[in-house]
Amino acid sequence: MKKENLRKLFTIAFVLILTGMSTKTFAQKEAFIDSQYILNNIPEYNDAQETLNNLSAKWQKEIAEKHDQAQEMYKKFQAESILLPADVRKSRQAEIEKADQEVTALQKKYFGPDGELFKKRQELIGPIQEKVYNAIQTVATTENIDFVFDKASSPTLIYGNPKYDISDAVLDEVGKVMQTATPAQRR
C-alpha cells in the first residue's frame, strides 16, 4: 500500500511539474514590428538612402559612359578591321579588351561585395540599424516580451494582431536618441 501511495505521489508531482512547465511555455509573450515602417519614419535613414541612391546613380552613369566608349571603340574597330594591318588590329583589340576590363573593374569597385556602395551603406545605415535594434531590445525588455518578429522581412508571420505591433513603441524609443517622425506624422 505504501508503494502504491508513493507511486501516486510521484505521478501527481510529475504531472504538476509538467503542468507548471507547460504553463510557463504558454506564458511567453510575443510581439512583432514592421522594420520597413520604422526605418521609413526615421529621417536620417531616408537621408542615408537618398545619399546611397545618388552615389549609385552617379557610379552607374560613370560605368555606362565607360561602357559606351568601349562599345564605340569596338564598332569603329569592326568597321575598320579589314583595312588595318595585323599589328594595328592586334593593338586595337588589346585596347578594346583593356577598356572592357576597366568597365568590369569599375563595376566591382563600386558595386561588388566589398565595393564602395557596400562600405557606404555600412557607414550610413549600420548605426541606424543598431539604434533600432537597441530600441527593440529596450521595448521588449520593458514590456516583458520574449520574442519579437519582423513582419517586413519574415515570411513566416502570416498574421499579426495589431495590438501586438510594437513598431510605434520602438520608434518612440529610437526617438529618444535620434530624430524620428512624430506619432501624428506616421500614419
PLY file of the C-alpha trace (Angstrom):
ply
format ascii 1.0
element vertex 187
property float x
property float y
property float z
element edge 186
property int vertex1
property int vertex2
end_header
0.00 0.00 0.00
2.84 2.41 0.80
4.48 1.73 -2.59
1.22 2.45 -4.37
0.73 5.72 -2.44
4.34 6.67 -3.12
3.88 5.90 -6.81
0.68 8.03 -6.89
2.51 10.86 -5.13
5.36 10.74 -7.69
2.83 10.64 -10.53
0.95 13.64 -9.15
4.22 15.52 -8.56
5.38 14.69 -12.09
2.09 15.88 -13.61
2.25 19.09 -11.58
5.82 19.73 -12.74
4.85 19.14 -16.36
1.78 21.35 -15.98
3.91 24.08 -14.48
6.39 23.79 -17.35
3.70 23.92 -19.99
2.06 26.91 -18.30
5.41 28.65 -18.35
5.84 27.78 -22.01
2.42 29.17 -22.90
3.05 32.31 -20.86
5.63 33.58 -23.34
4.80 36.97 -24.73
5.32 37.69 -28.39
5.10 40.84 -30.49
6.01 42.00 -33.95
7.42 45.03 -35.69
7.47 46.32 -39.23
11.11 47.28 -39.72
10.43 48.96 -43.06
7.78 51.16 -41.42
10.17 52.02 -38.61
13.06 52.87 -40.95
10.82 54.91 -43.25
9.87 57.07 -40.25
13.47 57.90 -39.38
14.61 60.96 -41.37
18.29 60.01 -41.01
17.54 56.68 -42.70
15.73 58.40 -45.57
18.65 60.84 -45.95
21.11 57.93 -45.97
19.03 56.10 -48.58
18.94 59.23 -50.74
22.71 59.60 -50.44
23.18 55.95 -51.42
20.78 56.28 -54.35
22.62 59.39 -55.59
26.01 57.68 -55.31
24.67 54.61 -57.07
23.23 56.69 -59.92
26.49 58.64 -60.26
28.55 55.46 -60.40
26.14 53.76 -62.79
26.41 56.77 -65.10
30.21 56.64 -64.97
30.17 52.91 -65.78
27.67 53.43 -68.60
29.88 56.14 -70.13
32.94 53.87 -69.99
30.90 51.02 -71.45
29.64 53.24 -74.27
33.23 54.30 -75.02
34.31 50.67 -75.19
31.33 49.86 -77.45
32.21 52.78 -79.73
35.81 51.58 -79.93
34.54 48.13 -80.84
32.16 49.42 -83.55
34.91 51.55 -85.04
37.26 48.58 -84.96
34.68 46.37 -86.67
34.25 48.92 -89.45
37.99 49.38 -89.98
39.38 45.93 -89.12
39.53 44.67 -92.71
41.69 47.61 -93.76
44.04 47.55 -90.77
47.41 45.83 -90.78
47.65 42.81 -88.44
49.80 44.59 -85.83
47.42 47.59 -85.64
44.42 45.26 -85.48
46.02 43.36 -82.61
46.81 46.62 -80.82
43.21 47.89 -81.18
41.81 44.57 -79.92
44.07 44.90 -76.85
42.77 48.46 -76.29
39.17 47.26 -76.51
39.85 44.41 -74.08
41.53 46.86 -71.71
38.51 49.19 -71.90
36.15 46.25 -71.17
38.32 45.22 -68.22
38.20 48.80 -66.88
34.39 48.73 -67.02
34.33 45.40 -65.16
36.83 46.71 -62.60
34.69 49.82 -62.01
31.57 47.71 -61.53
33.39 45.59 -58.98
34.92 48.64 -57.26
31.57 50.35 -56.81
29.03 47.53 -56.63
31.00 44.40 -55.69
30.56 42.53 -52.39
33.21 44.73 -50.74
32.61 47.69 -53.02
32.19 51.36 -52.28
28.37 51.13 -52.13
28.52 48.32 -49.55
31.02 50.27 -47.43
28.97 53.46 -47.65
25.80 51.55 -46.73
27.55 50.11 -43.66
28.78 53.58 -42.72
25.43 55.35 -43.12
22.80 52.74 -42.29
24.66 50.46 -39.88
24.48 52.87 -36.91
20.77 53.50 -37.56
20.02 49.77 -37.63
21.97 49.33 -34.40
19.91 52.06 -32.69
16.69 50.45 -33.92
17.84 47.06 -32.63
18.70 48.57 -29.25
15.28 50.23 -29.13
13.58 46.91 -29.93
15.54 45.29 -27.14
14.61 48.06 -24.69
10.90 47.92 -25.57
10.88 44.12 -25.41
12.58 44.13 -22.02
10.31 46.89 -20.66
7.15 45.13 -21.82
8.37 41.64 -20.86
8.24 40.41 -24.46
10.05 37.15 -25.10
10.02 37.13 -28.91
9.79 39.91 -31.48
9.13 39.08 -35.12
9.64 41.36 -38.11
6.67 41.26 -40.44
8.55 43.24 -43.10
11.19 40.61 -43.74
9.94 37.40 -42.17
7.80 35.32 -44.49
6.71 33.12 -41.58
4.50 35.77 -39.96
1.21 35.30 -41.79
-0.95 37.34 -39.45
-0.28 39.66 -36.57
-2.91 41.15 -34.31
-2.24 44.91 -34.41
-2.43 45.10 -30.61
0.91 43.24 -30.52
2.60 45.56 -33.03
5.26 47.43 -31.07
6.62 49.37 -34.07
5.41 52.72 -32.71
6.89 51.99 -29.27
10.20 51.17 -30.96
10.03 54.42 -32.95
9.36 56.34 -29.73
12.36 54.63 -28.13
14.56 55.38 -31.15
13.28 58.97 -30.97
14.96 59.30 -27.58
18.39 59.02 -29.25
17.70 60.34 -32.74
15.03 62.21 -34.66
12.04 60.16 -35.83
8.67 61.03 -37.29
6.16 62.14 -34.70
3.14 59.92 -34.00
0.90 62.39 -35.90
3.19 62.20 -38.97
3.40 58.40 -39.01
0.05 57.29 -40.32
0 1
1 2
2 3
3 4
4 5
5 6
6 7
7 8
8 9
9 10
10 11
11 12
12 13
13 14
14 15
15 16
16 17
17 18
18 19
19 20
20 21
21 22
22 23
23 24
24 25
25 26
26 27
27 28
28 29
29 30
30 31
31 32
32 33
33 34
34 35
35 36
36 37
37 38
38 39
39 40
40 41
41 42
42 43
43 44
44 45
45 46
46 47
47 48
48 49
49 50
50 51
51 52
52 53
53 54
54 55
55 56
56 57
57 58
58 59
59 60
60 61
61 62
62 63
63 64
64 65
65 66
66 67
67 68
68 69
69 70
70 71
71 72
72 73
73 74
74 75
75 76
76 77
77 78
78 79
79 80
80 81
81 82
82 83
83 84
84 85
85 86
86 87
87 88
88 89
89 90
90 91
91 92
92 93
93 94
94 95
95 96
96 97
97 98
98 99
99 100
100 101
101 102
102 103
103 104
104 105
105 106
106 107
107 108
108 109
109 110
110 111
111 112
112 113
113 114
114 115
115 116
116 117
117 118
118 119
119 120
120 121
121 122
122 123
123 124
124 125
125 126
126 127
127 128
128 129
129 130
130 131
131 132
132 133
133 134
134 135
135 136
136 137
137 138
138 139
139 140
140 141
141 142
142 143
143 144
144 145
145 146
146 147
147 148
148 149
149 150
150 151
151 152
152 153
153 154
154 155
155 156
156 157
157 158
158 159
159 160
160 161
161 162
162 163
163 164
164 165
165 166
166 167
167 168
168 169
169 170
170 171
171 172
172 173
173 174
174 175
175 176
176 177
177 178
178 179
179 180
180 181
181 182
182 183
183 184
184 185
185 186
